[in-house]
Every structure is written in C-alpha cells, then in structure tokens.
Amino acid sequence: MRDLVSRALDTASQQGAAYADARVVERRAESITVRNQNVEGLTADESLGFGVRVIVDGYWGFAGSYRMTPEEADRVAAKAVAIARASARAGGPRADIGPPEVHVDAYRTPFRIDPFAASPDDKIALLLRVNGAMMKVKSIVMAESNVYYQREKKTFGSSEGSFIEQDLVETGCSIEATAVDEGEVQQRSYPNSVGRHQGTEGWEFVERWDLAGNAPRVAEEAAALLTAKPCPAGVTTVILDGSQLALQVHESCGHAVELDRVLGTEAAYAGTSFLTTEKLGNFRYGSDAVNLTADATIPGGLGTFGYDDEGVPAQSTPLVSSGLFVGYLTSRETAASLGQRSNGAMRADGFNRIPLIRMTNVSLEPGEWTLADLIAATDDGIYMETNRSWSIDQRRLNFQFGTELAREIKNGKLGDLVKNATYAGMTPQFWGSCDAVCNRDHWVVWGTPNCGKGQPEQVAHTGHGTSPARFRNIQVGLMK
Amino acid sequence: MPRLQEAEYRMLPGETQLKDTADRVLAMSRAEQTEVLLFSSHSALTRFANSYIHQNVDDTSVDVSVRAVIGRKIGVAGTNVLSDESLRAVVERAATLAAHQRENEDFQSLPAPQPVRRVDAWVQRTAAFGPDDRARVVAAVCDAARNAKVTAAGAFRTSASEVAVANSLGVFAYQRETNADINTTMMSADSSGYAARLSMDVNDIDGPTLAAEAIDKCLRSANPVSLEPGVYDVILEDYAASDILDYLAYLGFSAQPYQEKRSFMSGRLGEKIVGENVTIWDDGLSPETIPMPFDFEGVPKRRVELITNGVANGVVYDSYYGGKEDKPSTGHALPAGATYGPLPSNLFLKAGDAATDDMLASIERGIWVSRFWYTRPVHPLKVIVTGMTRDGTFLIEKGKITAPIKNLRFTQSYIDALNQVEMISRQTRLMPGMIGVSRVPSLKVKSWNFSGATEF
C-alpha cells in the first residue's frame, strides 16, 4: 500500500499539485438479518481502492479507482490534477489548508472478540432465538434482528510527509418488533432505532447489549402501544431518554456546528447553519446545564479513531460550555479560515469519496441526577424513549421528533403508556429549557451508523454520549 | 488527443467482458443455484457553493455480488476485486454463508430466463462529458448568480454505468445507461430558489436556463413575511409533489409491507383509497423515464398499475415475495441481500390538464410550495409525513402570489392529500426518486396541514 500511495503522491506533485494526499481503503463487512423466522440477509462484502486529493493553483481535485496498479495510480493522480485545473474555471478563492500536519503513526481499534471470528452458526442462532421470542407475542406481525460488523484498514499519505495506517473495527446490532391492529402500526426497537446501535468494539458489544434478554419486553411494548392513549397536544415538561437525546444532539447540535455548513459549502444539499461565525463565543445555545463536546477519543464510541482522513489526530473539542456556543467541528481549510487549526473531523465514506466534516462523538456531558430522582422531581410531564421520526430545517432550528414509546409522568411517577408521541421546538429555545441532565451512570455513547451528507452522498458513522435529560415548556403532540 | 473522460468511459468493461466475468463466476460455483450481479460505473461530480467550485470528484468503480443457493439456503458475498483469486474467494464465501444458513421455506428458486426487451438509455455525449465540460456549465450558472447579485450552490453529476445479471439457470441481462443530473440553489441574504434537471442526455441541461429559474425564485422570495401555521390550500410544484410518490413507494407499493399488513394498500386492493383523479404506475420501459428493462435478478420489468383512478390496484414483486403469493415477479427486485423487499423504480403520477396559472388563479388564499425538505414518516400506515418547505414559499391571495413567506413545517397524511387533489398540471418533470426516478406533475391540494414555522 505504501508504494501505491507514494507513487500517486509523486505523480500528483510532478503534474503540478502543490498539495496531495492519497488514501488506500480496504473494507470488509458482514451483515446478518433475520426477518420473522427467515435469515433474509446474510452478506459478506469487501472492497479495496484508493483516492487521490490534490490542490493545484489553489483549487481542489479528487479521483478514485478500484484498480490497484502503479499505472492506475499515475492515471488517477493525473486525473485529480486535471480536475483541479477544471475547478479553476469558475473562479473563487484559492484553498488555504493552513500549516502542515505531519504525522507518522499507526492506530488500531482495541477490541476483545474479533467479530469475524465468531461462528456464523452462533450468530444466526442468536438472532433466530431473539426473533422467536418476539414473534410469540400476539399482534407482532414482523420481527427483525440484525448484527453488522466491519473492519476498515486505511493507509494515508500526504505530500507534507504524513504516513498513517489505521485498522478500525466496528460492531453493531438491533432488534425490532412491529405490531399491527385495526388502522394502527406500532414499533419498538432495541438498543436503538433508525438502523442499529453500533460502536468501535468487537463482538463483546453484541454480548453486552443482551438482545435475547430484551426481546420479550420489546415485543410486549410494541403490542401494548396499539391500545395506548394518544399523545396529548399541549405544552408540558418532557424527559427524553438517552437514545432519543442522542439523535437530538446529532441533529440540532452536531450538524449545526459543522463549519463547512456554516461557511455555505453544503448549502445546496444538507443546508447551512444558524450558528454563524459571529456567534462563536458569545451566543447562548442552551442553559447552564448544557455542555456539549466533540471527542474522537472516547473508547468504544462510533466516532472514535486515531486520525481523521486529512491525517489530523483525534482530539476533544468543547462545542457548548455551560450553555455558551464555543466551538465548531472543522477541517484544515475551514479552520484556517478562522485562524484555527483543524480539530480532526474530516472523514470519507470509502476510498472513492473525499473527506467532509463529519461528527466524531458529539456528546452531552453528564449532569448530577439519577433518572429515578429526576422523574420523582417532575410533577407533570411526559417521558419519551427511542426515536421514531425526525425532521429539522436546513439551518437546524425548527425540529419535530417522534418517539416509539412515551409514558405520562404524574406526581413524580411514570404513568400510562402513550403512543405516537411527538415534540417540536426551536433549537436554542429547546436547549435553553434544559434544567436537568442525568449522571454518568446513565451515560451511553450511542452509535449512529447512517448519517448522510454530501454529494455524492456519503454515510458516516457517528457517536453521541448522552444520559436522560429534562426540558421545560415543550410543545408535544402536534400530530393530527 | 481524446479528452480524458472519453478514454475513461471506454474503460468500462462492456457487455462482452461482464458476460465473461459472470460466466467465470458461475463456472467456479459448486452451489445448486448461483446468481452473479455486476455493476461498473464511471461517475464524476462537480460541486459548487458561494459561486465557485469547491469539490470536484471522479470515481471509477466495479462491484460483483454473488448469491449462492444450496437447497433453500442462501448466502450473498461481494467484492470489487476482479482477479480470479478474488472471484473464487467470493464464490466460496457466498457458498460458506449459505451452508451456515437455515432453510427458508418461502424461497422457491432463482428466476428462470425470460426474454428482456432492449431499451436504449445510453447517450454517447453524456458518457464523454469531461471535467472541463462540467466546469463550463457550472461557470455559466455561477456567472448568472454574480450578475444577479446572489450566490450559487449546487452539483452537476455525469455518469456512465453498466449492470449485468446472470444466473446458473441461464439468465443473462445487460444494460448500460448514462445520467446527467444538475441542481442549483441560488441564495440572497434572506431568500433562496432552486432548480434541477435530470436526463440521459447532457444536451438537455442548459446552465443559463437552470440558473434563471432558480434566480427568479430567489429574487421573488426576498423579504419573506411570517405566516401562522394552519390549514391552507396549496400548490405543490413538481419538485415538492415528487416526495409524495417517494413515500407511497417506500411505505406501501412494495409486496413486503403489503404482505405484512404495514402498507396502506394491505387488504384494500380494489378499493378506492385516493381521489379519482389520481393514477400512479411504474413502468421501467417507458421512454418518458430513464429506462431499465430488468431488475437485479434479471427479471424483465412489467408495467404495474399501482393506483388507477383512485383505486388500489397492485404492488410490485420480486421472485421471493411473488412466490409467497404464488404470483410472478413484476421485475422489481433489489440486489440480493437487501432486506427492504421489492421497490418501484420508474414511477409515474398521471398528468392532468391544468395550466399552472389556472391552478394559481383558483386559490382564494393558500400557499405555493416550491420544494420540501427533510421529510420523514411520522405514521407509516397512514403515510403521515412531516417536513419543511424550502427555497421559495409564497402566500397566495385571490389567485395571485402576494408575498414570500418564511418556511413552514407540515405534518400531513399523503393519503389524505391525494384525496384532496383538485387540479393536476399538464407538465411533468423527471426527478430522482428514493430508488430510481419519478415523473411527476404539479398538484393543487386542498387543506394541507402546516404545523409549525421557522425563522427564515
């Protein structure tokens, strides 16, 4: 791999690139999906290729290929240079990526059990057992369970002298039960919805989440939701569980602090951000209880790695400190535009995509409360758990989320089950209404393996550490 | 000297080489039945923002996927390395996975060969379009923006791709296609406008015309006023109306949710479920779409009447879900290993006879929606969807647009909406769908529910 990277960098420089980097990415992934009692998805995929990114006369070009030959390295590097020259046709400012980043290093995801080594029979048997338990519950028409694991070996080199090898392992799992009755469909998922829960760990991740132990509860809750009372409409106190809060953080903080969005380069697709640069350091994003951090070094987090895809070391960056907006997720180029150095948030989805600013582990730091105390200290409100729907405007202000399950809170106690719960708000007002965050005992780094951004669209794997938190005066139950 | 990209599309393997690769894979397999699916593509995308090119990428790729069947046990494995050693390994891995599988009693067989009609989806000049060509179009869009004192963002993609499917029962199907797909969002301090084009033929894309549409919308939507959320009659431009087709397809037009009673079509075939003026079908062979004559199992695509004059008529099948009902596949399989079931990929919503001006003139007080954004299902069975308006939202009073308005959130059942369609435009537009492409007119819909508002 080193030879191919060096060849591509040499050719790019000879062709006129002032800066070049090359990445070889070898990815292997397996997925098992059991639907009802059939193993409907049993797949193993691998891919190998490389991409070359260049700056020529201040303009960017990128090309990638699956052909791993020296001649192809030459062709692709020359193509990237030609594309950069074409980029100059529309004018605009010349790229400035700031001071050099030179690192020679290697990083491996620490894990206990190689997920590829575990027996396929055992994995299938686990998922069939889980599905069987869910299908036993009346009204369940569909049960689905899934495990997924991948290994990605990246070799990065730059014309500045970096050479970095990384060996990254991820494992994820999910179960889901769907209940149907007259005109009503209800779903429960575990450990998380919207794909699955995932981390940079080995098979121990699946063992820890105990799918079999939770399957009956998940199915029973889905069935019970069919006859639950509908979510009332009004303004009330809301307590969100950690997994729902993880998506709230993802959508209303994580994307909002991506500096490429702020500077307009995602405007036509993902959108921009209300957190414009003049707000940095002086805008009240939330209450004093709100502390948000981007940290790519959290053990097991899905957004954890050694170096980003510009070769910048993983690091921890405060985003919101005691409610004050203090930081962005950055790349080398965007950071330089603010006179900063990159905090290492550039990642690409495979060899044939350029890196974009992506969330690492963007987390709400834990507070002091236990969940039991928090509920006991809430006279009237609604507890919501596990995301069911999510939507937010392109500047990350107006949002509406729905959850799979909710419960009334009356006089400090959890009460009746509530279905089709939704809540809505505006981001700064919502976080400004946060008056309590649960403690580290409740804190989980939730994995989101399906964050879409960019054109061509790329899917990133991000992490979000959260514990349950309470929000006052929230609009709930908007659904007709 | 030929342009770089011209040389590159010629590097696509082509039918003969893909057939040869497929034959090699099939010969390597010891499984009872084997299917091989091959994709190859050359795709390039020029992205612009703040009125200049900031990303410009090019990708040559190939993918091979093998489905091995032993009894009723199935394994799927894939690679992008085409050496004999790699292909042998992927065949072996698929067979090994199948061996670890459980018998799937619902699986009957891989499809037998059927005649596949040849349809042309290849335009040479699109395949040969290079980075300088794309940059020239983008520069024209950016120049128009500068002249209008707005900023341009967007992306222009051109691609040439091939797909081939073969199986051990004798199926072999091959198709190649080209795509040119451009969109731009023009922005001022407090407004934006959007325009997009999709075609097999890059000659259908004209930068200045595209820019003019988006600039006009951007300038007209400047200084927006706030409007209280509530129930309003709406005109959904085709860009917005396409979202309705996307969600109907995703949530209900597939045999999988239909059989699992999760679809609004479940148990309702033959019933009137939407207004009589609504007819929806899928037709992969139509010249009005980007045609694709077969699915990812190599089964020829049939035209499927999904909703006819408001009546639920049918859903799409692949061989697996068709087998569960003893019905033939309609040619809508996704690649093996996908667990979403079959999906329509060339959707049509039947055009009406209305001129857009007449649709506007018919509204006493309502809202013009250019485009939706970040739509998500809130209640899948009722197809209740929430999302935002974007890039040009206007108040209509007494048949005229009287003011641009700040963007609104809606929470609306798309089934209810299709029961309240009062007018349908003559014109339709081809647009990318969730899977494949859709051809959609603009709609006038009564009583659309806007549930919130944002600050811009």
Interface residues (C-beta under 8 A of the other chain):
Chain A: S31 T33 R35 N38 V39 E40 G41 L42 T43 A44 D45 E46 S47 L48 G49 Y59 W60 G61 F62 A63 G64 S65 Y66 R67 K79 A80 A82 I83 A84 A86 S87 A88 R89 A90 G91 G92 P93 P120 D121 I124 L128 V141 M142 E144 T178 V180 G183 E184 V185 L263 G264 T265 E266 A267 A268 Y269 G271 F274 N352 R353 I354 R388 S389 W390 S391 I392 D393 Q394 R395 L397 N398 Q400 G402 N420 T422 A424 M426 Q455 P456 L478 M479 K480
Chain B: L4 E8 S43 A44 L45 T46 R47 F48 A49 N50 S51 Y52 I53 H54 Q55 N56 V57 D58 D59 T60 S61 V62 D63 S65 I74 G75 V76 A77 G78 T79 N80 V81 V90 R93 A94 L97 A98 H100 Q101 R102 N104 E105 D106 G130 P131 D132 R134 A135 R136 V138 A139 C142 T151 A153 G154 A155 R157 N183 T184 T185 M187 E260 K261 R262 G337 A338 T339 W373 Y374 T375 R376 P377 V378 H379 P380 L381 K382 I384 T386 G387 M388 R390 N407 R409 T411 Q412 S413 N449 S451 G452 A453 T454 E455 F456
